[in-house]
Amino acid sequence: MSLLDQKYTDRPYYGVRRMWKYLQIDKKIAVGRDHVRTLLRRMGVMALFPTRNLSKPNPAHRIYPYLLKGLEIVRPNQVWGVDITYVRLAQRGFAYLVAIIDWYSRQVLSWRLSNTLDSGFCVEVLDDALRRHGKPEIFNSDQGSQFTSEDFISRLKAEETVKISMDGRGRAYDNIFTERLWWAVKYEDIYLHEYQDIPQCRAGLERYFSFYNTERRHQSLKYKTPWETYKAGIDWRVNDGQTGMMQTTLGRA
């Protein structure tokens, strides 16, 4: 499963056939195609096209329109995005990581780790982000059942001015900033440390996200950190007299 996870992070458009041939030819592993399909389903990942990965739609839930096409992102808290990814564990199988990111600054606003894909830990991460960082103008997610659930949508609607946006089905790159975050998290931390279980992984990710927000400089941010970019934008808006914004701290996620 670790080889599949790493290849999926590199090539998220690989389906069962390509993954099967990758293991057979490149890694010299004798494995059946059906077994590869079973492993990918267990991990909760499939090719980005035509389907999405971990978040599966619930046909009974309302789907909101995608609001970000052609939108210029020019300030912090203008757009937040949320996504879930698979995290492999050496001893206890795997876990799921959810994170909310500010699209303008790339700041990771909140994150949670869980051993299930229910909506509870997604609502928890949303509560934490809203409590510590105020609220966005637009909140974007995919159409997964965790993000279209009554609990999750009700929490967003409680913030009356927040507009809800959802990616089109099969359009994983609508949430490209979070996809890039997952690549960084896995290659710069998870693959290097081979965490044994959820408590160890949680402690390691605590350190990594602190590094990511406050030390990791991004070329796209003119070599500033996400925290520097986020804070500068918040401070400017406060000094400019705009209301409804909340100055934030680097509290524990």
Secondary structure, 3 states (H helix, E strand, C coil): CHHHHHHHHHCCCCCHHHHHHHHHHHCCCCCCHHHHHHHHHHHCCCCCCCCCCCCCCCCCCCCCCCCCCCCCCCCCCCEEEEEEEEEECCCCCEEEEEEEEECCCCCEEEEEEECCCCCHHHHHHHHHHHHHHCCCCEEEECCCHHHHCHHHHHHHHHCCCCEEEECCCCCHHHHHHHHHHHHHHHHHHHHHHCCCCHHHHHHHHHHHHHHHHHCCCEHHHCCECHHHHHHHHHHHHHHCCCCCCCCCCCCCC
